[in-house]
Amino acid sequence: MKINRTVQRTVQILSYTAAHPEGVSLDELCEQFSLPKTSAYDILVTLVQEGMLSVKPGPKQLYQIGIFAYRVGMSYPDASDTLKLIGAELSDLARESDRTAFFGKLSGKEVLYILKEVPENPIITTATVGSTAPLYCTSLGKILLAFLPAEQADALIADLDIQPRTQYTLKSLNELTQNLQLIRSRGYALDFREYEEHMVCASAPVYQRNGSLEGAVSISGFYRPEDDYEKAGQMIRQKAAEISRLLGYQGK
């Protein structure tokens, strides 16, 4: 059986890029696969055009796995079954909390909203399935930063460009680092009017069977001074732990 070398190299580039969420350069890929720059560049341009890769913002052009590549991966039956399970739990969570429930995963330097379930009386939110948001000012994003492997999280944090979304957005990497320490200690994160001034979100981590971070779940609702947001945090932490157990995770 004859192997098409261009297709093979394309798959290898996608696989290598997916394993390096911080981004990879053209030179790195050329060295890794002994490719001429012109050939590698043509492949990269095509993959970006098709949404399989994205270009990371910054002074040096780096390539990251794209949203369409993730969507293709989610069509694999095991992944589909995982999303069905999480979706069913989110539906229960939205009903029990009377808030909008989300499941998100890391996509480059942002969080990608994968699933969304609304309560009986829907709450209007900016986030939609397939949209992305910054890591530093969303509860989902802060959970990912707090519970990703340290080396990966540190690389992401060092490369963040913190811009104020509201008057409550964390203003510096130092503030973010302190907030992440608090998140790790209590097991849940709050976006307390940091992304949208009228909204408060609580989020907690979801783990795979092997102990790696699958993503994060959250509940989102209008800010009300009388609400007990610690209670909301405890609720989402409990639900995230339940989802993790359903996925086969045996940890704490």
C-alpha positions in Angstrom: 0.0 0.0 0.0 1.4 3.3 -1.1 1.6 6.0 1.6 1.0 9.7 0.6 3.9 11.5 2.2 2.1 14.9 2.3 -0.9 13.5 4.1 1.4 11.6 6.5 3.4 14.8 7.2 0.1 16.7 7.7 -1.1 14.2 10.3 2.3 14.2 12.0 2.3 18.0 12.2 -1.2 18.0 13.7 -0.3 15.4 16.3 2.9 17.2 17.3 1.1 20.6 17.5 -1.7 19.1 19.6 1.0 17.8 22.1 2.4 21.4 22.4 -0.4 23.7 23.5 2.0 26.6 24.0 2.5 26.6 20.2 5.1 25.5 17.7 7.1 27.5 15.2 7.7 26.8 11.5 11.4 26.2 12.2 10.7 23.8 15.0 8.4 21.7 12.7 11.0 21.8 9.9 13.6 20.5 12.3 11.3 17.9 13.9 10.3 16.3 10.6 13.2 17.2 8.3 11.0 19.3 6.1 11.9 22.1 3.6 10.5 25.4 4.8 8.5 25.9 1.6 6.8 22.5 2.0 6.1 22.9 5.7 4.8 26.4 5.2 2.3 25.3 2.5 0.9 22.6 4.8 0.6 25.1 7.7 -1.2 27.7 5.6 -3.7 25.1 4.4 -4.3 23.8 7.9 -4.9 27.3 9.2 -7.2 28.1 6.3 -9.3 24.9 7.1 -9.4 25.7 10.9 -7.3 22.7 11.8 -4.6 25.0 13.2 -4.6 28.6 14.5 -1.9 31.2 14.6 -1.0 32.3 18.2 -0.9 36.1 18.6 2.5 37.5 19.5 5.8 38.7 18.1 6.8 35.2 17.0 4.4 33.3 14.7 3.5 30.1 16.5 0.9 27.5 15.5 -1.6 25.9 17.8 -4.3 23.2 17.3 -7.5 24.8 15.8 -11.1 24.6 16.9 -12.1 22.5 13.9 -9.5 19.9 14.7 -11.0 19.6 18.1 -14.5 19.3 16.7 -13.3 16.5 14.4 -11.8 14.7 17.4 -15.1 15.0 19.2 -16.7 12.9 16.5 -14.8 9.9 17.8 -17.3 7.6 19.5 -15.6 7.6 22.9 -15.4 11.4 22.9 -19.0 11.6 21.9 -20.0 9.3 24.7 -18.1 11.5 27.1 -19.9 14.6 26.0 -23.3 12.9 26.2 -22.5 12.0 29.8 -21.3 15.4 30.7 -24.3 17.0 28.9 -26.8 15.0 30.9 -25.1 16.0 34.1 -25.1 19.7 33.0 -28.8 19.5 32.3 -29.4 18.3 35.8 -27.1 21.0 37.2 -28.9 23.8 35.2 -32.2 22.7 36.6 -31.0 22.3 40.2 -29.1 25.6 40.3 -31.5 27.6 38.1 -28.3 28.9 36.3 -26.8 28.3 32.9 -24.3 25.4 33.0 -21.3 25.1 30.8 -18.5 22.7 30.0 -15.3 24.1 28.6 -11.8 23.0 27.5 -8.5 24.7 26.8 -8.0 26.1 23.3 -4.7 27.9 22.9 -4.7 30.8 25.4 -8.5 30.7 25.7 -11.3 28.5 27.0 -13.5 27.0 24.4 -17.2 26.5 25.3 -18.1 22.9 24.4 -21.5 22.4 26.0 -24.2 24.7 27.3 -27.4 23.8 29.2 -30.0 26.4 30.3 -32.5 26.4 33.2 -36.3 26.5 32.7 -36.1 30.3 32.7 -33.1 30.9 30.5 -30.4 33.4 31.5 -29.0 35.4 28.6 -25.2 35.0 28.5 -22.6 36.1 25.9 -21.0 32.6 25.8 -22.3 30.2 23.2 -21.1 26.7 22.2 -18.1 27.1 20.0 -17.2 30.5 21.3 -14.0 31.3 23.3 -13.1 33.6 26.2 -10.0 34.6 28.0 -8.5 32.3 30.7 -7.8 35.0 33.2 -11.2 36.5 33.7 -13.6 33.5 33.4 -14.2 30.9 36.1 -13.7 28.1 33.5 -10.4 29.6 32.4 -9.1 30.1 35.9 -9.9 26.5 36.8 -7.9 25.3 33.8 -4.9 27.5 34.8 -5.1 26.3 38.4 -5.3 22.6 37.7 -3.3 22.1 34.5 0.2 20.6 35.0 2.4 23.3 36.5 4.8 23.6 33.5 1.9 24.0 31.0 0.0 26.5 33.3 3.2 28.5 33.9 3.8 28.8 30.2 0.3 30.0 29.6 0.3 32.5 32.4 3.6 34.0 31.4 2.2 34.6 27.9 -1.1 36.1 29.0 -2.0 39.7 28.0 -4.4 40.8 30.8 -6.9 43.4 29.5 -9.7 44.7 31.7 -13.1 43.5 30.7 -14.9 45.2 33.6 -13.8 47.2 36.6 -13.6 43.9 38.6 -11.2 42.1 36.2 -7.9 41.1 37.8 -5.4 43.7 36.9 -2.0 41.9 36.9 -0.3 38.5 36.7 0.5 38.8 40.4 -3.2 39.2 41.3 -4.0 36.2 39.0 -1.3 34.0 40.6 -2.7 34.8 44.1 -6.2 34.0 42.9 -5.1 30.7 41.5 -3.6 29.7 44.8 -7.0 30.4 46.5 -8.7 28.4 43.8 -6.5 25.4 44.3 -7.1 25.5 48.1 -10.9 25.6 47.9 -11.4 23.5 44.7 -13.5 25.9 42.8 -13.2 29.3 41.0 -15.4 32.3 40.8 -15.6 34.9 38.1 -17.1 37.6 40.2 -18.3 40.1 37.6 -14.8 39.9 35.9 -15.9 38.9 32.4 -19.4 40.4 32.3 -20.3 43.0 35.0 -23.8 41.7 35.6 -22.7 38.0 35.8 -21.1 35.7 38.4 -19.9 32.3 37.5 -18.6 29.4 39.6 -16.5 26.5 38.1 -14.7 23.3 39.1 -12.3 20.8 37.4 -13.4 17.6 35.7 -10.8 14.7 35.4 -10.4 11.8 33.1 -10.0 8.2 34.2 -6.1 8.5 34.0 -6.1 11.6 36.2 -5.5 14.2 33.5 -7.7 17.3 33.3 -10.7 16.8 31.0 -12.0 20.3 31.3 -14.1 22.4 33.6 -17.8 22.8 34.4 -19.5 26.0 35.5 -22.8 27.7 36.5 -23.5 31.2 35.5 -26.2 33.7 36.7 -27.0 37.3 37.3 -25.2 39.0 40.1 -27.3 39.4 43.2 -25.8 40.8 46.4 -27.9 38.5 48.6 -26.7 35.2 46.9 -24.4 32.8 48.7 -21.6 32.3 46.2 -19.6 30.1 48.5 -22.6 27.7 48.4 -22.6 27.9 44.6 -18.9 27.1 44.6 -19.5 24.1 46.8 -22.3 22.9 44.5 -20.2 23.1 41.3 -17.3 21.4 43.0 -19.5 18.5 44.1 -21.0 18.2 40.6 -17.6 18.3 38.9 -16.4 15.5 41.3 -19.5 13.4 40.4 -18.9 13.9 36.7 -15.2 12.9 37.1 -16.2 9.7 39.0 -18.7 8.9 36.1 -15.7 9.2 33.7 -13.8 6.7 35.8 -11.6 9.0 37.8 -10.7 7.4 41.2 -8.9 10.4 42.8 -10.1 12.8 45.5 
